[in-house]
Amino acid sequence: MSRTELKSRTKQLFAERLDSIHRQTDRAFVVLFVVQWVFAVGVTLAVSPHTWVGDTSYPHVHLWAALLVGGALTIAPIICVSLRPGTLATRLVVATAQVGYSTLLIHLTGGRIESHFHIFGSLAFLSFYRDWRVIVPAMLIVAADHVLRAIFWPESIFGVVVAAPWRALEHIGWVVFEGVFLLWGCKTNTRELRDRAEAQAELERAKATVEEEVEQRTRELLNRTQELEEWVQRSNALEDQLGEAQKLEAIGQLSAGVAHEINTPMQYMSDNIEFLSDCSARLFEVVDVYHDQLENRDNPLSWQQRISAVKAACERCRYDYIREQIPHAIEESLEGVRRVIEIVRAMKQMSHPGTQEMTPTDINEAVRTTALLCKNRWKYAAELELFLADDLPEVPAFTNEINQVLVNLLVNAADAIVDKNGDSGELGKMVVRTRRSGDWVQIDVQDDGCGMDEVVRRRIFDPFYTTKEVGKGTGQGLAISYNVVVNHHQGRIDLSSEPGAGTCFTVELPLGEHPDLMDADKLEEKDPAAELSSKPVAPLDALPDETSDLPPAPVILI
């Protein structure tokens, strides 16, 4: 808002406020006129309602004056207020009528001095308009009335037959005295109104400026918020891609071992099938001989000779050996098929892209699946023991992500044992335990590997932090595991470790559904460094084979 606009707005506000005052005062005078009219008639009826001519009474002339003159003084301003409220002409009519009422009341009371105070009250009421153009004409009318009636009708104004000239001047002087202060008050009030209008205009300008700045800042914040939302979306997309890449990396690292695990049963399945194929050919040869001896009716040989021929065929094909070995070959082949099916199923579960919603997950089955997939990574480094609680309830979780966490922990445990034992050929020990702890399911993955010092423990969940050689690790496995457990599942992950004593990772998943549990994007991210404890790891030899609140679980050696 420019300076010119500010001045224009000030004038507008001043005019609006002054017009509002004028209209309010107009309405107040309408009520006052009605009251004065009723009062004038009442005074007349009380003081001199009748005039007498002998024995005959007539309505007093004052009563007619109160009714007619008072009615004119009341109706005229009411009409003006109704038709043109707030205008100068209406104010002048109101002022004339008001001082006219003063003249009428003075006349009706016979010029009593008390009636003259009505003039001072009328001028005070007229000052409510805050307009000198109303007060000055009213004062002039009062002065003219005093002079004229003092000369021509002193009984009407002073109640005496002859009045001294100075008496009218005295009354006029008191009117002027009051008028000066009323004019000064009008000027002061008008200046205050103008100052208020200017202050309001300044306030509106400041408000407009602030609103403009707020709108500008809001637009900037909205733009910034949109940029942040886009950045968060890109970050989430990159995080998902990174997690998928890490999962594919893990699958890639396991693929050679998985291929070996599949190749072994496939190899002896192939050998058994070749053996069964050879056996079937030999058996069909025996069947052919038997069929030929049985069906050929023109054969001159006796039944004893035919039986001997069949027995000779059985001896040639080693029937007794085949009869003994075929069931074993079939059983081994079926076992190989089951083994391959388990591996393929585990691979499908591991490589499945997952869902956007949590599903009830069997943690024990997840442990078995990941242990099977990782077997080629740990079987040359350690013995794996599984202590899985039989009464473990299903957990609402993203199954694919939990599988990935378990793979990361098992592979890291195997690598830690390899780092400790080197090429000595000594097998370490890995233990996986599951149990229920109140409203949580707890998974412990412990090894007797090289362990970690305080510095490594504090940074182990940091992205891209790794203690492995270049090319052997990206430093993303445990960072992603922490994000999956804590931020996606509102769970807890902790570790206890000492150099040379091994490491134990503890994963805790909630059984209940948290308010935001079904929407991983809404979960509050936590700082991994603040979640870690510095508890020393207990030696594996000191650990019992079962948890304190579970019945002894069978040790499963894979």
Helices and strands as residue ranges (DSSP letters): H 3-47, E 50-53, E 56-59, H 61-64, I 65-69, H 70-83, H 88-108, H 113-126, G 127-129, H 132-152, H 154-157, H 165-295, H 303-316, H 319-351, E 359-361, H 363-373, H 375-378, E 382-388, E 395-397, H 399-421, E 428-437, E 440-447, H 454-459, H 477-482, I 483-488, E 492-498, E 502-510, G 520-522, H 528-531, G 540-542, E 556-557
